[in-house]
Amino acid sequence: MTSQQLFRRGSVHRGRTDLAVFEGGDPDGPTLVMVHGWPDTHRMWHGVADLLADTHRLVAYDTRGQGESVSAQPDDGFTLDVLGSDLLAVVDSVSPDRPVHLLAHDWGSVQAWEAVCRPGAEQRIASFTSMSGPHLGHVAEWVRGTLSRPSARGVGEVLGQALSSSYVPFLVSPLAPPVLRAVGGPRGWRRLLGAVESRPPAPEAYADSLADDMVSGLRYYRANLLRRHDRRSGLRTKVPVLQLALTRDPAIRPAALAASDPWTESLERRALPLGHWAPVTHSAVVADQVAGFVREHPVG
């Protein structure tokens, strides 16, 4: 079962990949586009969608290679440049005449950062609420700057984030696909999240394709973390940003979030004592935060 508020709208065609798009809520409300991360699909927004449906037009999509957006593209088809263009294509399809608001998590947030830093993005995106996914270019600039002018605190913060990211070598290794296929069923994944997050997510948050989605989504890691991206442009944004800093998230340290501070015109950071999968374990908190930020940035 999917969310009571998100129903298949159709597809957005992106080359050899069709992105499955889902819509619900109040058609006259502000449009909120929700972007999931790894290893999720649009179903992770089930709880948030049910809480916002009376006041928002809700749009979610399965990012390429996940859920119903099946893709046979090799790793090169999953770069942030491609993923950011996917997001903007969905925005143009569902709201060609009015800016939308973004809510994104994990790799969804990483690709949303790519989109909001495109020239003119502020004309298409009214606000961006980000969780557990920093801008990789901002992080790279922070690391380079810190190591070029080292201090005990700065080096400690870089080493701390490196430790928090120590799972990445496994995910980009040949071992990851067979291991994830063996352990990646929805029931086992929910038990694991329940133990880690102290609250199990609802069964509707995950599809039967979870094991396949886990393996398919490894292309996000390989395409963007195994190669050097030395970019000094496309880092700034005029889009207002709300970072929900999940203080119990073991993967993202505060310094990685603060790396975006020099590159934004308007950024607010709110600390929440929640874990990485807050959107599925504490949907009401996330819904309340994004609804308030949307109200603060109305579309004229």
Secondary structure, 3 states (H helix, E strand, C coil): CCCCCCEEEEEEEECCEEEEEEEEECCCCCEEEEECCCCCCHHHHHHHHHHHCCCCEEEEECCCCCCCCCCCCCHHHHCHHHHHHHHHHHHHHHCCCCCEEEEEECHHHHHHHHHHCCCCHHHCEEEEEEECCCCHHHHHHHHHHHHHCCCHHHHHHHHHHHHHCCCHHHHCCCCHHHHHHHHCCHHHHHHHHHHHHCCCCCHHHCCCCHHHHHHHCHHHHHHHHCCCCCCCCCCCECCCEEEEEECCCCCCCHHHHHCCHHHECCEEEEEECCCCCHHHHCHHHHHHHHHHHHHHCCCC
